[in-house]
Amino acid sequence: MLYAIVGEDVPNSLEQRLASRPAHLARLVELEAAGRMVAGGPFPAIDSADPGPAGFVGSLIVAEFDSLEAAQTWADADPYVAAGVYARVTVRPFKQVFPRS
């Protein structure tokens, strides 16, 4: 089943985000290589693809996991959690309707 994982950043956490980004991205590449990644990316703090020093306010990952518990465990182990980037992470089941496959 698909799950949506939404991480909400702590204010002014751009430095921690940048420092832990390689480890965060490595986990996403693993999901992608396994064919389990649907979408993923950050929420810019301003209306710009490259927000510069304004940074980001969170992230969204939509991926396939065996269960809600497995998705939550994976999300809890994210390097952004360990680095204090995320103030909160929400994991919910997700039913993809579009794009149609």
Biopython code that builds the backbone (N, CA, C, O; Angstrom):
import numpy as np
from Bio.PDB.StructureBuilder import StructureBuilder

atoms = [
    (1, "MET", "N", (0.846, -1.171, 0.000)),
    (1, "MET", "CA", (0.000, 0.000, 0.000)),
    (1, "MET", "C", (0.896, 1.240, 0.000)),
    (1, "MET", "O", (2.044, 1.206, 0.443)),
    (2, "LEU", "N", (0.329, 2.336, -0.514)),
    (2, "LEU", "CA", (1.065, 3.601, -0.502)),
    (2, "LEU", "C", (0.817, 4.350, 0.794)),
    (2, "LEU", "O", (-0.246, 4.251, 1.407)),
    (3, "TYR", "N", (1.844, 5.109, 1.192)),
    (3, "TYR", "CA", (1.764, 5.953, 2.386)),
    (3, "TYR", "C", (2.344, 7.315, 2.071)),
    (3, "TYR", "O", (3.348, 7.428, 1.367)),
    (4, "ALA", "N", (1.704, 8.356, 2.599)),
    (4, "ALA", "CA", (2.212, 9.725, 2.492)),
    (4, "ALA", "C", (2.913, 10.051, 3.799)),
    (4, "ALA", "O", (2.348, 9.904, 4.883)),
    (5, "ILE", "N", (4.145, 10.491, 3.675)),
    (5, "ILE", "CA", (4.949, 10.883, 4.839)),
    (5, "ILE", "C", (5.211, 12.370, 4.708)),
    (5, "ILE", "O", (5.830, 12.818, 3.743)),
    (6, "VAL", "N", (4.738, 13.135, 5.685)),
    (6, "VAL", "CA", (4.913, 14.584, 5.670)),
    (6, "VAL", "C", (5.746, 14.985, 6.877)),
    (6, "VAL", "O", (5.343, 14.795, 8.025)),
    (7, "GLY", "N", (6.918, 15.542, 6.593)),
    (7, "GLY", "CA", (7.776, 16.061, 7.652)),
    (7, "GLY", "C", (7.642, 17.577, 7.698)),
    (7, "GLY", "O", (7.694, 18.242, 6.663)),
    (8, "GLU", "N", (7.472, 18.112, 8.882)),
    (8, "GLU", "CA", (7.371, 19.561, 9.071)),
    (8, "GLU", "C", (8.644, 20.047, 9.759)),
    (8, "GLU", "O", (8.990, 19.589, 10.847)),
    (9, "ASP", "N", (9.333, 20.983, 9.107)),
    (9, "ASP", "CA", (10.620, 21.458, 9.615)),
    (9, "ASP", "C", (10.493, 22.346, 10.841)),
    (9, "ASP", "O", (9.522, 23.085, 11.003)),
    (10, "VAL", "N", (11.492, 22.255, 11.692)),
    (10, "VAL", "CA", (11.684, 23.205, 12.779)),
    (10, "VAL", "C", (12.072, 24.537, 12.132)),
    (10, "VAL", "O", (12.818, 24.529, 11.153)),
    (11, "PRO", "N", (11.608, 25.660, 12.628)),
    (11, "PRO", "CA", (12.040, 26.942, 12.051)),
    (11, "PRO", "C", (13.566, 27.078, 12.069)),
    (11, "PRO", "O", (14.235, 26.628, 13.000)),
    (12, "ASN", "N", (14.091, 27.699, 11.032)),
    (12, "ASN", "CA", (15.527, 27.985, 10.924)),
    (12, "ASN", "C", (16.392, 26.720, 10.974)),
    (12, "ASN", "O", (17.448, 26.710, 11.607)),
    (13, "SER", "N", (15.944, 25.668, 10.312)),
    (13, "SER", "CA", (16.692, 24.405, 10.342)),
    (13, "SER", "C", (17.439, 24.136, 9.029)),
    (13, "SER", "O", (17.851, 23.003, 8.782)),
    (14, "LEU", "N", (17.616, 25.156, 8.190)),
    (14, "LEU", "CA", (18.250, 24.943, 6.896)),
    (14, "LEU", "C", (19.660, 24.364, 7.041)),
    (14, "LEU", "O", (20.036, 23.473, 6.280)),
    (15, "GLU", "N", (20.429, 24.846, 7.986)),
    (15, "GLU", "CA", (21.801, 24.351, 8.160)),
    (15, "GLU", "C", (21.806, 22.854, 8.488)),
    (15, "GLU", "O", (22.585, 22.095, 7.910)),
    (16, "GLN", "N", (20.937, 22.427, 9.415)),
    (16, "GLN", "CA", (20.849, 21.008, 9.761)),
    (16, "GLN", "C", (20.348, 20.196, 8.566)),
    (16, "GLN", "O", (20.808, 19.079, 8.330)),
    (17, "ARG", "N", (19.403, 20.765, 7.817)),
    (17, "ARG", "CA", (18.847, 20.090, 6.640)),
    (17, "ARG", "C", (19.949, 19.839, 5.620)),
    (17, "ARG", "O", (20.089, 18.722, 5.120)),
    (18, "LEU", "N", (20.727, 20.860, 5.310)),
    (18, "LEU", "CA", (21.786, 20.724, 4.315)),
    (18, "LEU", "C", (22.853, 19.721, 4.761)),
    (18, "LEU", "O", (23.368, 18.956, 3.945)),
    (19, "ALA", "N", (23.180, 19.724, 6.043)),
    (19, "ALA", "CA", (24.211, 18.824, 6.559)),
    (19, "ALA", "C", (23.774, 17.362, 6.493)),
    (19, "ALA", "O", (24.604, 16.484, 6.255)),
    (20, "SER", "N", (22.503, 17.090, 6.695)),
    (20, "SER", "CA", (22.031, 15.703, 6.718)),
    (20, "SER", "C", (21.378, 15.279, 5.401)),
    (20, "SER", "O", (20.897, 14.152, 5.286)),
    (21, "ARG", "N", (21.357, 16.159, 4.422)),
    (21, "ARG", "CA", (20.701, 15.873, 3.144)),
    (21, "ARG", "C", (21.291, 14.664, 2.419)),
    (21, "ARG", "O", (20.513, 13.850, 1.921)),
    (22, "PRO", "N", (22.616, 14.489, 2.324)),
    (22, "PRO", "CA", (23.124, 13.312, 1.607)),
    (22, "PRO", "C", (22.599, 11.993, 2.174)),
    (22, "PRO", "O", (22.233, 11.104, 1.405)),
    (23, "ALA", "N", (22.554, 11.847, 3.471)),
    (23, "ALA", "CA", (22.052, 10.613, 4.086)),
    (23, "ALA", "C", (20.544, 10.472, 3.855)),
    (23, "ALA", "O", (20.050, 9.369, 3.620)),
    (24, "HIS", "N", (19.825, 11.579, 3.922)),
    (24, "HIS", "CA", (18.379, 11.574, 3.667)),
    (24, "HIS", "C", (18.110, 11.121, 2.234)),
    (24, "HIS", "O", (17.264, 10.257, 2.003)),
    (25, "LEU", "N", (18.830, 11.704, 1.269)),
    (25, "LEU", "CA", (18.627, 11.361, -0.141)),
    (25, "LEU", "C", (19.017, 9.914, -0.439)),
    (25, "LEU", "O", (18.386, 9.268, -1.276)),
    (26, "ALA", "N", (20.032, 9.403, 0.223)),
    (26, "ALA", "CA", (20.458, 8.016, -0.001)),
    (26, "ALA", "C", (19.318, 7.044, 0.297)),
    (26, "ALA", "O", (19.144, 6.058, -0.419)),
    (27, "ARG", "N", (18.555, 7.310, 1.331)),
    (27, "ARG", "CA", (17.426, 6.443, 1.672)),
    (27, "ARG", "C", (16.334, 6.520, 0.610)),
    (27, "ARG", "O", (15.686, 5.520, 0.300)),
    (28, "LEU", "N", (16.135, 7.720, 0.056)),
    (28, "LEU", "CA", (15.121, 7.893, -0.982)),
    (28, "LEU", "C", (15.534, 7.194, -2.269)),
    (28, "LEU", "O", (14.698, 6.616, -2.964)),
    (29, "VAL", "N", (16.825, 7.247, -2.585)),
    (29, "VAL", "CA", (17.338, 6.541, -3.759)),
    (29, "VAL", "C", (17.112, 5.038, -3.608)),
    (29, "VAL", "O", (16.791, 4.364, -4.586)),
    (30, "GLU", "N", (17.274, 4.510, -2.411)),
    (30, "GLU", "CA", (17.012, 3.093, -2.163)),
    (30, "GLU", "C", (15.549, 2.742, -2.436)),
    (30, "GLU", "O", (15.256, 1.714, -3.047)),
    (31, "LEU", "N", (14.630, 3.602, -1.979)),
    (31, "LEU", "CA", (13.207, 3.371, -2.250)),
    (31, "LEU", "C", (12.934, 3.407, -3.747)),
    (31, "LEU", "O", (12.191, 2.580, -4.274)),
    (32, "GLU", "N", (13.539, 4.371, -4.421)),
    (32, "GLU", "CA", (13.349, 4.509, -5.858)),
    (32, "GLU", "C", (13.893, 3.285, -6.597)),
    (32, "GLU", "O", (13.235, 2.759, -7.494)),
    (33, "ALA", "N", (15.075, 2.838, -6.226)),
    (33, "ALA", "CA", (15.693, 1.685, -6.875)),
    (33, "ALA", "C", (14.862, 0.416, -6.672)),
    (33, "ALA", "O", (14.853, -0.473, -7.524)),
    (34, "ALA", "N", (14.175, 0.342, -5.548)),
    (34, "ALA", "CA", (13.316, -0.810, -5.259)),
    (34, "ALA", "C", (11.953, -0.692, -5.933)),
    (34, "ALA", "O", (11.124, -1.592, -5.801)),
    (35, "GLY", "N", (11.705, 0.409, -6.657)),
    (35, "GLY", "CA", (10.430, 0.613, -7.332)),
    (35, "GLY", "C", (9.297, 0.981, -6.402)),
    (35, "GLY", "O", (8.129, 0.798, -6.745)),
    (36, "ARG", "N", (9.627, 1.503, -5.215)),
    (36, "ARG", "CA", (8.610, 1.811, -4.205)),
    (36, "ARG", "C", (8.308, 3.306, -4.079)),
    (36, "ARG", "O", (7.358, 3.678, -3.390)),
    (37, "MET", "N", (9.092, 4.168, -4.728)),
    (37, "MET", "CA", (8.922, 5.618, -4.621)),
    (37, "MET", "C", (7.935, 6.106, -5.673)),
    (37, "MET", "O", (8.079, 5.798, -6.856)),
    (38, "VAL", "N", (6.939, 6.862, -5.246)),
    (38, "VAL", "CA", (5.985, 7.485, -6.157)),
    (38, "VAL", "C", (6.359, 8.940, -6.373)),
    (38, "VAL", "O", (6.407, 9.410, -7.510)),
    (39, "ALA", "N", (6.625, 9.658, -5.283)),
    (39, "ALA", "CA", (6.992, 11.073, -5.353)),
    (39, "ALA", "C", (7.688, 11.467, -4.068)),
    (39, "ALA", "O", (7.476, 10.867, -3.014)),
    (40, "GLY", "N", (8.519, 12.483, -4.175)),
    (40, "GLY", "CA", (9.191, 12.985, -2.984)),
    (40, "GLY", "C", (9.833, 14.316, -3.263)),
    (40, "GLY", "O", (10.296, 14.574, -4.374)),
    (41, "GLY", "N", (9.862, 15.167, -2.251)),
    (41, "GLY", "CA", (10.519, 16.453, -2.389)),
    (41, "GLY", "C", (10.170, 17.388, -1.255)),
    (41, "GLY", "O", (9.286, 17.103, -0.447)),
    (42, "PRO", "N", (10.878, 18.519, -1.200)),
    (42, "PRO", "CA", (10.675, 19.485, -0.120)),
    (42, "PRO", "C", (9.616, 20.527, -0.461)),
    (42, "PRO", "O", (9.249, 20.713, -1.621)),
    (43, "PHE", "N", (9.135, 21.203, 0.584)),
    (43, "PHE", "CA", (8.235, 22.342, 0.455)),
    (43, "PHE", "C", (9.073, 23.607, 0.638)),
    (43, "PHE", "O", (9.494, 23.895, 1.758)),
    (44, "PRO", "N", (9.329, 24.377, -0.436)),
    (44, "PRO", "CA", (10.081, 25.623, -0.270)),
    (44, "PRO", "C", (9.328, 26.598, 0.652)),
    (44, "PRO", "O", (8.098, 26.644, 0.655)),
    (45, "ALA", "N", (10.079, 27.359, 1.419)),
    (45, "ALA", "CA", (9.479, 28.330, 2.348)),
    (45, "ALA", "C", (8.874, 29.520, 1.617)),
    (45, "ALA", "O", (8.021, 30.222, 2.161)),
    (46, "ILE", "N", (9.314, 29.745, 0.388)),
    (46, "ILE", "CA", (8.767, 30.836, -0.422)),
    (46, "ILE", "C", (8.376, 30.269, -1.786)),
    (46, "ILE", "O", (8.706, 29.128, -2.107)),
    (47, "ASP", "N", (7.681, 31.058, -2.574)),
    (47, "ASP", "CA", (7.198, 30.622, -3.876)),
    (47, "ASP", "C", (8.325, 30.636, -4.900)),
    (47, "ASP", "O", (8.375, 31.494, -5.781)),
    (48, "SER", "N", (9.225, 29.671, -4.767)),
    (48, "SER", "CA", (10.383, 29.586, -5.639)),
    (48, "SER", "C", (10.919, 28.161, -5.617)),
    (48, "SER", "O", (10.960, 27.522, -4.566)),
    (49, "ALA", "N", (11.329, 27.665, -6.781)),
    (49, "ALA", "CA", (11.927, 26.329, -6.829)),
    (49, "ALA", "C", (13.256, 26.286, -6.086)),
    (49, "ALA", "O", (13.646, 25.243, -5.562)),
    (50, "ASP", "N", (13.952, 27.424, -6.039)),
    (50, "ASP", "CA", (15.211, 27.542, -5.302)),
    (50, "ASP", "C", (15.053, 28.659, -4.276)),
    (50, "ASP", "O", (15.317, 29.821, -4.584)),
    (51, "PRO", "N", (14.627, 28.324, -3.066)),
    (51, "PRO", "CA", (14.330, 29.360, -2.079)),
    (51, "PRO", "C", (15.548, 29.990, -1.418)),
    (51, "PRO", "O", (15.406, 30.897, -0.599)),
    (52, "GLY", "N", (16.752, 29.517, -1.767)),
    (52, "GLY", "CA", (17.962, 30.100, -1.192)),
    (52, "GLY", "C", (17.938, 30.060, 0.321)),
    (52, "GLY", "O", (17.567, 29.044, 0.907)),
    (53, "PRO", "N", (18.334, 31.165, 0.972)),
    (53, "PRO", "CA", (18.421, 31.166, 2.437)),
    (53, "PRO", "C", (17.067, 31.083, 3.148)),
    (53, "PRO", "O", (17.021, 30.853, 4.356)),
    (54, "ALA", "N", (15.962, 31.269, 2.411)),
    (54, "ALA", "CA", (14.636, 31.110, 3.033)),
    (54, "ALA", "C", (14.408, 29.652, 3.429)),
    (54, "ALA", "O", (13.679, 29.356, 4.376)),
    (55, "GLY", "N", (15.049, 28.748, 2.684)),
    (55, "GLY", "CA", (14.996, 27.341, 3.050)),
    (55, "GLY", "C", (13.678, 26.662, 2.744)),
    (55, "GLY", "O", (12.972, 27.008, 1.797)),
    (56, "PHE", "N", (13.375, 25.694, 3.570)),
    (56, "PHE", "CA", (12.219, 24.824, 3.360)),
    (56, "PHE", "C", (11.416, 24.715, 4.652)),
    (56, "PHE", "O", (11.921, 24.984, 5.742)),
    (57, "VAL", "N", (10.156, 24.317, 4.507)),
    (57, "VAL", "CA", (9.296, 24.176, 5.681)),
    (57, "VAL", "C", (8.873, 22.735, 5.928)),
    (57, "VAL", "O", (8.141, 22.446, 6.875)),
    (58, "GLY", "N", (9.338, 21.834, 5.070)),
    (58, "GLY", "CA", (8.981, 20.437, 5.253)),
    (58, "GLY", "C", (9.221, 19.644, 3.999)),
    (58, "GLY", "O", (9.820, 20.130, 3.039)),
    (59, "SER", "N", (8.741, 18.399, 4.017)),
    (59, "SER", "CA", (8.933, 17.484, 2.893)),
    (59, "SER", "C", (7.742, 16.557, 2.769)),
    (59, "SER", "O", (7.004, 16.320, 3.726)),
    (60, "LEU", "N", (7.573, 16.031, 1.543)),
    (60, "LEU", "CA", (6.556, 15.023, 1.270)),
    (60, "LEU", "C", (7.216, 13.838, 0.587)),
    (60, "LEU", "O", (8.004, 14.004, -0.343)),
    (61, "ILE", "N", (6.890, 12.648, 1.052)),
    (61, "ILE", "CA", (7.311, 11.413, 0.407)),
    (61, "ILE", "C", (6.062, 10.557, 0.262)),
    (61, "ILE", "O", (5.319, 10.365, 1.224)),
    (62, "VAL", "N", (5.835, 10.045, -0.937)),
    (62, "VAL", "CA", (4.779, 9.068, -1.160)),
    (62, "VAL", "C", (5.473, 7.818, -1.667)),
    (62, "VAL", "O", (6.119, 7.833, -2.715)),
    (63, "ALA", "N", (5.333, 6.734, -0.913)),
    (63, "ALA", "CA", (6.043, 5.504, -1.250)),
    (63, "ALA", "C", (5.258, 4.292, -0.772)),
    (63, "ALA", "O", (4.343, 4.396, 0.045)),
    (64, "GLU", "N", (5.641, 3.151, -1.304)),
    (64, "GLU", "CA", (4.989, 1.895, -0.961)),
    (64, "GLU", "C", (5.716, 1.224, 0.204)),
    (64, "GLU", "O", (6.942, 1.116, 0.223)),
    (65, "PHE", "N", (4.917, 0.778, 1.173)),
    (65, "PHE", "CA", (5.418, 0.021, 2.314)),
    (65, "PHE", "C", (4.462, -1.135, 2.580)),
    (65, "PHE", "O", (3.324, -1.125, 2.112)),
    (66, "ASP", "N", (4.919, -2.118, 3.322)),
    (66, "ASP", "CA", (4.087, -3.286, 3.626)),
    (66, "ASP", "C", (2.946, -2.968, 4.577)),
    (66, "ASP", "O", (1.908, -3.630, 4.555)),
    (67, "SER", "N", (3.141, -1.946, 5.417)),
    (67, "SER", "CA", (2.124, -1.612, 6.409)),
    (67, "SER", "C", (2.357, -0.188, 6.924)),
    (67, "SER", "O", (3.405, 0.414, 6.691)),
    (68, "LEU", "N", (1.361, 0.322, 7.619)),
    (68, "LEU", "CA", (1.496, 1.628, 8.253)),
    (68, "LEU", "C", (2.641, 1.602, 9.257)),
    (68, "LEU", "O", (3.412, 2.557, 9.353)),
    (69, "GLU", "N", (2.750, 0.512, 10.003)),
    (69, "GLU", "CA", (3.834, 0.381, 10.982)),
    (69, "GLU", "C", (5.202, 0.425, 10.302)),
    (69, "GLU", "O", (6.126, 1.068, 10.802)),
    (70, "ALA", "N", (5.332, -0.258, 9.165)),
    (70, "ALA", "CA", (6.606, -0.255, 8.429)),
    (70, "ALA", "C", (6.929, 1.139, 7.907)),
    (70, "ALA", "O", (8.083, 1.566, 7.947)),
    (71, "ALA", "N", (5.920, 1.847, 7.420)),
    (71, "ALA", "CA", (6.126, 3.216, 6.930)),
    (71, "ALA", "C", (6.541, 4.132, 8.074)),
    (71, "ALA", "O", (7.431, 4.966, 7.910)),
    (72, "GLN", "N", (5.901, 3.982, 9.234)),
    (72, "GLN", "CA", (6.226, 4.817, 10.395)),
    (72, "GLN", "C", (7.634, 4.530, 10.891)),
    (72, "GLN", "O", (8.375, 5.452, 11.233)),
    (73, "THR", "N", (8.001, 3.269, 10.929)),
    (73, "THR", "CA", (9.356, 2.897, 11.358)),
    (73, "THR", "C", (10.393, 3.484, 10.418)),
    (73, "THR", "O", (11.413, 4.010, 10.864)),
    (74, "TRP", "N", (10.135, 3.398, 9.106)),
    (74, "TRP", "CA", (11.049, 3.972, 8.119)),
    (74, "TRP", "C", (11.150, 5.486, 8.314)),
    (74, "TRP", "O", (12.250, 6.038, 8.306)),
    (75, "ALA", "N", (10.025, 6.152, 8.486)),
    (75, "ALA", "CA", (10.017, 7.603, 8.674)),
    (75, "ALA", "C", (10.747, 8.009, 9.950)),
    (75, "ALA", "O", (11.468, 9.007, 9.957)),
    (76, "ASP", "N", (10.574, 7.265, 11.007)),
    (76, "ASP", "CA", (11.226, 7.577, 12.288)),
    (76, "ASP", "C", (12.743, 7.481, 12.201)),
    (76, "ASP", "O", (13.451, 8.119, 12.980)),
    (77, "ALA", "N", (13.251, 6.679, 11.249)),
    (77, "ALA", "CA", (14.697, 6.493, 11.098)),
    (77, "ALA", "C", (15.320, 7.491, 10.119)),
    (77, "ALA", "O", (16.504, 7.383, 9.800)),
    (78, "ASP", "N", (14.546, 8.446, 9.646)),
    (78, "ASP", "CA", (15.069, 9.416, 8.672)),
    (78, "ASP", "C", (16.164, 10.273, 9.294)),
    (78, "ASP", "O", (16.021, 10.714, 10.434)),
    (79, "PRO", "N", (17.248, 10.516, 8.574)),
    (79, "PRO", "CA", (18.316, 11.381, 9.086)),
    (79, "PRO", "C", (17.841, 12.791, 9.458)),
    (79, "PRO", "O", (18.427, 13.426, 10.334)),
    (80, "TYR", "N", (16.799, 13.280, 8.809)),
    (80, "TYR", "CA", (16.273, 14.594, 9.182)),
    (80, "TYR", "C", (15.654, 14.565, 10.585)),
    (80, "TYR", "O", (15.678, 15.573, 11.291)),
    (81, "VAL", "N", (15.111, 13.434, 10.984)),
    (81, "VAL", "CA", (14.586, 13.297, 12.344)),
    (81, "VAL", "C", (15.750, 13.340, 13.327)),
    (81, "VAL", "O", (15.714, 14.085, 14.307)),
    (82, "ALA", "N", (16.782, 12.541, 13.065)),
    (82, "ALA", "CA", (17.944, 12.472, 13.959)),
    (82, "ALA", "C", (18.663, 13.813, 14.059)),
    (82, "ALA", "O", (19.204, 14.149, 15.113)),
    (83, "ALA", "N", (18.673, 14.582, 12.969)),
    (83, "ALA", "CA", (19.381, 15.871, 12.955)),
    (83, "ALA", "C", (18.548, 17.014, 13.528)),
    (83, "ALA", "O", (19.037, 18.137, 13.646)),
    (84, "GLY", "N", (17.302, 16.739, 13.882)),
    (84, "GLY", "CA", (16.455, 17.790, 14.442)),
    (84, "GLY", "C", (15.864, 18.729, 13.398)),
    (84, "GLY", "O", (15.439, 19.836, 13.729)),
    (85, "VAL", "N", (15.833, 18.296, 12.142)),
    (85, "VAL", "CA", (15.234, 19.114, 11.084)),
    (85, "VAL", "C", (13.715, 19.104, 11.213)),
    (85, "VAL", "O", (13.068, 20.147, 11.114)),
    (86, "TYR", "N", (13.163, 17.936, 11.432)),
    (86, "TYR", "CA", (11.704, 17.805, 11.509)),
    (86, "TYR", "C", (11.204, 18.011, 12.937)),
    (86, "TYR", "O", (11.705, 17.412, 13.889)),
    (87, "ALA", "N", (10.212, 18.867, 13.052)),
    (87, "ALA", "CA", (9.519, 19.050, 14.329)),
    (87, "ALA", "C", (8.482, 17.949, 14.517)),
    (87, "ALA", "O", (8.203, 17.512, 15.633)),
    (88, "ARG", "N", (7.913, 17.509, 13.375)),
    (88, "ARG", "CA", (6.847, 16.509, 13.428)),
    (88, "ARG", "C", (6.837, 15.753, 12.103)),
    (88, "ARG", "O", (7.107, 16.326, 11.048)),
    (89, "VAL", "N", (6.524, 14.469, 12.170)),
    (89, "VAL", "CA", (6.374, 13.641, 10.974)),
    (89, "VAL", "C", (5.040, 12.920, 11.072)),
    (89, "VAL", "O", (4.749, 12.259, 12.069)),
    (90, "THR", "N", (4.232, 13.055, 10.025)),
    (90, "THR", "CA", (2.935, 12.402, 9.962)),
    (90, "THR", "C", (2.976, 11.363, 8.849)),
    (90, "THR", "O", (3.436, 11.644, 7.743)),
    (91, "VAL", "N", (2.494, 10.171, 9.148)),
    (91, "VAL", "CA", (2.437, 9.089, 8.166)),
    (91, "VAL", "C", (0.985, 8.654, 8.049)),
    (91, "VAL", "O", (0.324, 8.342, 9.040)),
    (92, "ARG", "N", (0.503, 8.644, 6.792)),
    (92, "ARG", "CA", (-0.893, 8.257, 6.562)),
    (92, "ARG", "C", (-0.988, 7.353, 5.340)),
    (92, "ARG", "O", (-0.214, 7.499, 4.395)),
    (93, "PRO", "N", (-1.938, 6.416, 5.358)),
    (93, "PRO", "CA", (-2.205, 5.652, 4.143)),
    (93, "PRO", "C", (-2.623, 6.611, 3.031)),
    (93, "PRO", "O", (-3.257, 7.635, 3.286)),
    (94, "PHE", "N", (-2.259, 6.265, 1.793)),
    (94, "PHE", "CA", (-2.538, 7.137, 0.651)),
    (94, "PHE", "C", (-3.078, 6.298, -0.491)),
    (94, "PHE", "O", (-2.484, 5.283, -0.854)),
    (95, "LYS", "N", (-4.200, 6.717, -1.059)),
    (95, "LYS", "CA", (-4.769, 6.033, -2.211)),
    (95, "LYS", "C", (-4.539, 6.904, -3.435)),
    (95, "LYS", "O", (-5.131, 7.975, -3.566)),
    (96, "GLN", "N", (-3.686, 6.446, -4.318)),
    (96, "GLN", "CA", (-3.387, 7.211, -5.528)),
    (96, "GLN", "C", (-4.537, 7.031, -6.529)),
    (96, "GLN", "O", (-4.931, 5.912, -6.856)),
    (97, "VAL", "N", (-5.059, 8.163, -7.002)),
    (97, "VAL", "CA", (-6.101, 8.167, -8.019)),
    (97, "VAL", "C", (-5.538, 8.723, -9.329)),
    (97, "VAL", "O", (-5.859, 8.227, -10.409)),
    (98, "PHE", "N", (-4.709, 9.741, -9.228)),
    (98, "PHE", "CA", (-4.077, 10.336, -10.397)),
    (98, "PHE", "C", (-2.569, 10.393, -10.185)),
    (98, "PHE", "O", (-2.142, 10.550, -9.041)),
    (99, "PRO", "N", (-1.757, 10.280, -11.192)),
    (99, "PRO", "CA", (-2.189, 9.947, -12.550)),
    (99, "PRO", "C", (-2.696, 8.517, -12.626)),
    (99, "PRO", "O", (-2.298, 7.651, -11.846)),
    (100, "ARG", "N", (-3.577, 8.296, -13.578)),
    (100, "ARG", "CA", (-4.135, 6.959, -13.766)),
    (100, "ARG", "C", (-3.087, 6.048, -14.362)),
    (100, "ARG", "O", (-2.335, 6.444, -15.253)),
    (101, "SER", "N", (-3.043, 4.847, -13.877)),
    (101, "SER", "CA", (-2.041, 3.917, -14.421)),
    (101, "SER", "C", (-2.653, 2.966, -15.417)),
    (101, "SER", "O", (-1.954, 2.118, -15.972)),
]
sb = StructureBuilder()
sb.init_structure("model")
sb.init_model(0)
sb.init_chain("A")
sb.init_seg("    ")
for serial, (resi, resn, name, xyz) in enumerate(atoms, 1):
    if name == "N":
        sb.init_residue(resn, " ", resi, " ")
    sb.init_atom(name, np.array(xyz, "f"), 0.0, 1.0, " ", f" {name:<3s}", serial, name[0])
structure = sb.get_structure()
